[in-house]
Amino acid sequence: MSEDTPEILQLLYELLTQPALPQDKLDIVKAQARNAIEHRDDNASSVARRELYKLLYGQDSIYARTSTLSGIASMTPSDLASFIAAWQRPDSAILGLVGDFDSLQMMGTIKQVLGPWSPASGQRQQPCTRPQERLQDLPEILTTVQGQQQQQRVIHLIDRPKAGQSSVFA
């Protein structure tokens, strides 16, 4: 175990319990997200995959969501703080460590440094559950698709004039 591990874990503890959410840093991340949105159609495979997810899971599914410029523009440090308050808690966190260390010694260090972390004031007694969505089992999807194919063939096309590449999902 590195001699820096306790100090690094202490910094993690500070990030978890006292996150700084400065507007100037958020503006940088928002600019990066806007750039990603503006260029997400540059790769034919990305377009095809995004549209496939909408067809497989439905337009409103959490698995088919896409970020929007208006959604990114509206994000504030207060929104981030609200998200952290609802979702970031010790009783629903997962910490993964990889390296050359003694597991028992590392667990002791983690408990010592992160042990005082508790849900923020005003949080619910129990952690929020993840958004849940009932997805069809793969055999159900295949049966549905096969049934539809027997009735009619469906081809979804996305026209991209001057595209440098194309992608096919079957």
PyMOL commands that set and color helices and strands:
alter all, ss='L'
color gray80, all
select helices_A, chain A and resi 5-17+23-38+44-57+69-74+77-87+90-92+103-114+138-151
alter helices_A, ss='H'
color red, helices_A
deselect
rebuild
show_as cartoon
